[in-house]
Amino acid sequence: MTTVPTSHLSAGEPVLTGDVIGTDFGLPLVRPVKTARGGRVRVVRSRCRAHGGVVVWFTDGTKTPPLHGRTGWILAEPGPGAPAQDVA
Protein backbone atom coordinates (compact mmCIF):
# COMPACT_ATOMS: atom_id res chain seq x y z
CA MET A 1 0.00 0.00 0.00
CA THR A 2 1.61 3.22 -1.21
CA THR A 3 0.56 6.65 0.01
CA VAL A 4 1.20 9.98 -1.67
CA PRO A 5 0.62 13.49 -0.26
CA THR A 6 -1.84 15.77 -2.05
CA SER A 7 0.98 18.08 -3.11
CA HIS A 8 2.62 15.22 -5.08
CA LEU A 9 -0.45 13.84 -6.88
CA SER A 10 -0.25 13.95 -10.65
CA ALA A 11 -2.86 13.61 -13.39
CA GLY A 12 -3.74 10.02 -14.25
CA GLU A 13 -2.95 8.53 -10.83
CA PRO A 14 -5.62 6.16 -9.49
CA VAL A 15 -6.35 6.81 -5.80
CA LEU A 16 -8.83 5.49 -3.25
CA THR A 17 -11.61 7.76 -2.03
CA GLY A 18 -14.67 7.40 0.12
CA ASP A 19 -18.29 7.88 -0.85
CA VAL A 20 -19.75 11.27 -1.74
CA ILE A 21 -19.96 13.45 1.40
CA GLY A 22 -21.86 16.42 -0.03
CA THR A 23 -21.87 18.88 -2.91
CA ASP A 24 -20.21 22.17 -3.79
CA PHE A 25 -22.07 24.18 -6.45
CA GLY A 26 -23.62 20.92 -7.65
CA LEU A 27 -20.35 18.97 -7.85
CA PRO A 28 -20.06 15.87 -5.63
CA LEU A 29 -17.39 16.10 -2.91
CA VAL A 30 -15.22 13.16 -1.83
CA ARG A 31 -12.35 12.67 0.62
CA PRO A 32 -9.42 10.25 0.74
CA VAL A 33 -9.88 7.05 2.73
CA LYS A 34 -7.65 6.08 5.64
CA THR A 35 -7.57 2.35 4.83
CA ALA A 36 -7.74 0.38 1.60
CA ARG A 37 -10.92 -1.39 2.76
CA GLY A 38 -14.10 0.00 1.22
CA GLY A 39 -12.43 2.64 -0.94
CA ARG A 40 -13.52 3.59 -4.43
CA VAL A 41 -10.93 4.07 -7.17
CA ARG A 42 -10.96 7.48 -8.83
CA VAL A 43 -8.46 8.86 -11.34
CA VAL A 44 -6.91 12.27 -10.69
CA ARG A 45 -7.65 14.82 -13.42
CA SER A 46 -5.82 17.74 -11.83
CA ARG A 47 -5.12 19.55 -8.58
CA CYS A 48 -5.03 23.25 -7.90
CA ARG A 49 -4.48 25.62 -5.04
CA ALA A 50 -7.58 27.22 -3.63
CA HIS A 51 -8.37 29.48 -0.74
CA GLY A 52 -7.98 27.21 2.25
CA GLY A 53 -5.96 24.40 0.68
CA VAL A 54 -5.55 22.23 -2.40
CA VAL A 55 -8.52 20.91 -4.40
CA VAL A 56 -8.18 17.63 -6.31
CA TRP A 57 -10.42 17.11 -9.36
CA PHE A 58 -11.23 13.61 -10.64
CA THR A 59 -12.12 12.37 -14.12
CA ASP A 60 -15.61 11.27 -13.01
CA GLY A 61 -16.64 14.86 -12.19
CA THR A 62 -16.05 14.72 -8.43
CA LYS A 63 -13.67 16.86 -6.43
CA THR A 64 -12.42 17.31 -2.88
CA PRO A 65 -13.05 20.16 -0.50
CA PRO A 66 -9.86 22.20 0.10
CA LEU A 67 -7.33 19.87 1.75
CA HIS A 68 -3.94 20.35 3.36
CA GLY A 69 -1.09 19.58 0.94
CA ARG A 70 0.19 16.84 3.26
CA THR A 71 -3.08 14.90 3.30
CA GLY A 72 -2.23 11.32 2.32
CA TRP A 73 -3.81 9.38 -0.55
CA ILE A 74 -3.66 5.61 -0.97
CA LEU A 75 -2.68 4.69 -4.53
CA ALA A 76 -4.93 2.06 -6.08
CA GLU A 77 -3.25 -1.11 -7.24
CA PRO A 78 -3.88 -1.98 -10.88
CA GLY A 79 -6.25 -4.89 -11.18
CA PRO A 80 -5.70 -7.98 -13.30
CA GLY A 81 -6.09 -7.21 -16.97
CA ALA A 82 -5.49 -3.47 -16.44
CA PRO A 83 -3.22 -1.85 -19.02
CA ALA A 84 0.33 -1.33 -17.80
CA GLN A 85 1.42 2.26 -17.26
CA ASP A 86 4.82 3.34 -18.53
CA VAL A 87 7.06 4.86 -15.88
CA ALA A 88 9.61 7.19 -17.40
C-alpha positions as CSV (number, residue, x, y, z in Angstrom):
1,M,0.0,0.0,0.0
2,T,1.6,3.2,-1.2
3,T,0.6,6.6,0.0
4,V,1.2,10.0,-1.7
5,P,0.6,13.5,-0.3
6,T,-1.8,15.8,-2.0
7,S,1.0,18.1,-3.1
8,H,2.6,15.2,-5.1
9,L,-0.4,13.8,-6.9
10,S,-0.3,14.0,-10.7
11,A,-2.9,13.6,-13.4
12,G,-3.7,10.0,-14.2
13,E,-2.9,8.5,-10.8
14,P,-5.6,6.2,-9.5
15,V,-6.3,6.8,-5.8
16,L,-8.8,5.5,-3.3
17,T,-11.6,7.8,-2.0
18,G,-14.7,7.4,0.1
19,D,-18.3,7.9,-0.8
20,V,-19.8,11.3,-1.7
21,I,-20.0,13.5,1.4
22,G,-21.9,16.4,0.0
23,T,-21.9,18.9,-2.9
24,D,-20.2,22.2,-3.8
25,F,-22.1,24.2,-6.5
26,G,-23.6,20.9,-7.6
27,L,-20.3,19.0,-7.8
28,P,-20.1,15.9,-5.6
29,L,-17.4,16.1,-2.9
30,V,-15.2,13.2,-1.8
31,R,-12.4,12.7,0.6
32,P,-9.4,10.3,0.7
33,V,-9.9,7.1,2.7
34,K,-7.7,6.1,5.6
35,T,-7.6,2.4,4.8
36,A,-7.7,0.4,1.6
37,R,-10.9,-1.4,2.8
38,G,-14.1,0.0,1.2
39,G,-12.4,2.6,-0.9
40,R,-13.5,3.6,-4.4
41,V,-10.9,4.1,-7.2
42,R,-11.0,7.5,-8.8
43,V,-8.5,8.9,-11.3
44,V,-6.9,12.3,-10.7
45,R,-7.7,14.8,-13.4
46,S,-5.8,17.7,-11.8
47,R,-5.1,19.6,-8.6
48,C,-5.0,23.2,-7.9
49,R,-4.5,25.6,-5.0
50,A,-7.6,27.2,-3.6
51,H,-8.4,29.5,-0.7
52,G,-8.0,27.2,2.2
53,G,-6.0,24.4,0.7
54,V,-5.6,22.2,-2.4
55,V,-8.5,20.9,-4.4
56,V,-8.2,17.6,-6.3
57,W,-10.4,17.1,-9.4
58,F,-11.2,13.6,-10.6
59,T,-12.1,12.4,-14.1
60,D,-15.6,11.3,-13.0
61,G,-16.6,14.9,-12.2
62,T,-16.0,14.7,-8.4
63,K,-13.7,16.9,-6.4
64,T,-12.4,17.3,-2.9
65,P,-13.0,20.2,-0.5
66,P,-9.9,22.2,0.1
67,L,-7.3,19.9,1.8
68,H,-3.9,20.3,3.4
69,G,-1.1,19.6,0.9
70,R,0.2,16.8,3.3
71,T,-3.1,14.9,3.3
72,G,-2.2,11.3,2.3
73,W,-3.8,9.4,-0.5
74,I,-3.7,5.6,-1.0
75,L,-2.7,4.7,-4.5
76,A,-4.9,2.1,-6.1
77,E,-3.3,-1.1,-7.2
78,P,-3.9,-2.0,-10.9
79,G,-6.2,-4.9,-11.2
80,P,-5.7,-8.0,-13.3
81,G,-6.1,-7.2,-17.0
82,A,-5.5,-3.5,-16.4
83,P,-3.2,-1.9,-19.0
84,A,0.3,-1.3,-17.8
85,Q,1.4,2.3,-17.3
86,D,4.8,3.3,-18.5
87,V,7.1,4.9,-15.9
88,A,9.6,7.2,-17.4
